Amino acid sequence: PILGILGFIAVTAGIVDRNSKHKSSHHVAEKKEWKKVLLVAKNSVGLRVGFLSSFSARADQSLLGLFLITWAVKVASEFGKSAAAATAITSAFIGVNVVFAAISSPLWGFLTDRWSRKSVLCLCLALSGFGYLGLVFLSSPFTPVLYFLMFLIGSGVSGITIASQTMTADLSPKEIVGSVLG
């Protein structure tokens, strides 16, 4: 909480919002912005790919955690584990996923700037895809192989998010880039 408060103070005191609008016409302006976003997305395959990639990467992470914990708790007794132990073990796997996502983010940011956005997006879609495909072949939610799959999925999803957001920002008209990314 202390870092959050310090961040709030720094942003409030140190950043001037050059794009603020009057509150009275906010609702009307918001509708116009969304119409612009939809029109731009309709005319740009790249933006639609960016939206879909980013959405699926974020949704996948939520569903992955739900799936793994549900599976582990359901079969826990078959492996001599309690539901609580199964939840703890699965949470560790999910933690590995999150840690590798965080660790790999700077790499994906660097590569997104050095290579094409499309190349990084394709590579990361393949990484996470192999990780998800590997889940199909598991006979137990407690196998150490799951650590490797979580590495692939976490790293891949991190890169998908970074590359798709960067590509979306690149393809968006500058005056509505915030609306497009939001």
N, C-alpha and C positions, 0 to 999 in steps of 0.2 A: 504493500500500500504506500510505503514511503516513496518509492520510485515513481509510482503513478502520480502522487501529489506533486513531486518535484517536476515531473514531465508536464503536468497541467500548468504549473506556474511558469515554466520556461516557455511553453507554447503561447500562453495567454500574454505574457509580458514581451516576448521576443519576436513574434511573427505577426506581420500585418497581412490581413486578408484582402488581397487586391481584387477579389472576384465576388465580394459580398453584394447581395441584392436587398432591396427594401422588403420588409416582411409583409406589407399590405398586398402586394401582387405576387406573393410567393406561390400560392396554390395554382394560379393561372400559368405562371412561368414554369412551374414543375410539370404541368401537363404538356406544355409546348416542348420542354426538354425531352420528355419521354417519346413524344411523336418524332422528334429529330433522331433520337437514338434508334427507334424502330425502323425509320426510313433508311438510316445509314446501315444498320445491320441487314436490312432487306437487300441492299445493293452491294454488300461486301461478303463474299464467301469466307475470306480470312477472318472477319469479325465473328461470323457465325461459328466457325471452327474454334476460335478463341473462347467464345461464350460457352460452347458445348464442352470443350476440354476442361475449362476451369470449373464449371458446374459439376461435371462427372467426377473430377478429382476430389472435390470437397465432399460430395455425396458419398463417394466410395469409402472415404475414411470413416465416416459415421457408421455406415452399414458394416464395414469390416469389424469394428469393435463390437457391435451388436451381435453379428454372426458368430464371432469367435467365443465370446462369453456364453452365449446361448448354447452353442455346440459343446463347449467344455463342461458346463453345468449339467447338461442333459446326459452326457456319457461318463461323468466323473466316477460314478460307482463301478463302472466296468473296468476302470483303471485303478481302483482302490483309493480314490481321492474323495474328499468331501466337496460339497458345492462351494464352500468358502475357499478351500485350497485351490479348486479349479478356477475360481474367479481371480484369485491372487496370481496364479501362474499365467493365466491369460492376460491379465493386466500388465505383467512384466513383458510379455510379447508385444503388446500394444505400446508400451513405453519404449521399447527398442525401435519400433516403427517411428515414433515421434522424435526420438533422439537422432536417428539417421536422417530424418527429414530436415531437422534443424542443422545438423552438421554439413549436409550436402548442399544446403541453400546457397552459400557463397560460391561454391563450385559452379552450380547451375547459373547463377547470376553472371559470373565471369564468362562462362561458355556461351551464354545467350548474347553477350556483347561481342564475343569474338567470332562465333559461328553464326549461321543464320538462325533466326527464331524457329523456323520450320524444322531444321535439323535437330535442335535440342528438344523440341516438342515431340518429334517422332522417336528419338532415342528414349526419352523418358516414358512415353506411352508404351514402348516395347518393354522397358524395364518393369514397370508396374504390371503390365500385361503378363509377363512371365511369372511374376510373383503371384498374381491372382490365379493363373493357370496352375501353378504348383500346388495351390491349396486343394485343387480337385483330386490330386493324387495322394493326399495325406490320409492315413487311416486313424490318426490320433491328433487331437488338438494339443497334445503335450510333448510332441516330438521336437528335439532340438533343431531339426530342419526348419522349423517355423521361424527361428531367429534369422536365418538367411532369407527366407521369403519376406519377412517384415523389413529387412534391409532393402530388398529390391522394391517393395511397394512404397516404403517411406521415401526412399531416394527418388523414385520415379514420380510420385505424386508431388513432391517438392518441386522438381524440375518442370512438371506439367504446369503447376500453378505459376511459377516464375515466367516461363516461356510464353504461356498463353496470355498472361497479363501484360507482358512487355509487347507482344505482338498486337494485342488489342489497343494498347496505348499508341503504338506506332500507326495503326490504321485508322484511328479515330480523328475526326476533325478537332483541332486544338481547342476550340471554344466549348466543346461538350465532352472532352475527354474524361472529366470527373463523373459525369452522368453515365457515360458508357462503361466505365470501370465499376461504378457503384451498383 
